[in-house]
């Protein structure tokens, strides 16, 4: 595993740990969500769906529930980790 992939995985795990420690749903899931966070979440979902359709990397769809449950912090580095794997 390359150093870049390892850093993506470490960032995803750390962000997931912080999200769980904060306790529950990400900030955008509440009624007081900042519009910028909602826009970032929608843009992330559209980006993942477009990339998955083009690359046929179906396992990358696992980041969508992670993003919904824990937020963009863990979801983005996890997606980058999955995307940078070696294609056979």
Secondary structure, 3 states (H helix, E strand, C coil): CCHHHHHHHHHHHHHHHHHHHHCCCCHHHCCCCCHHHHHHHHHHHHHHHHHHHHHCCHHHHHHHHHHHHHCHHHHHHHHHHHHCCCCC
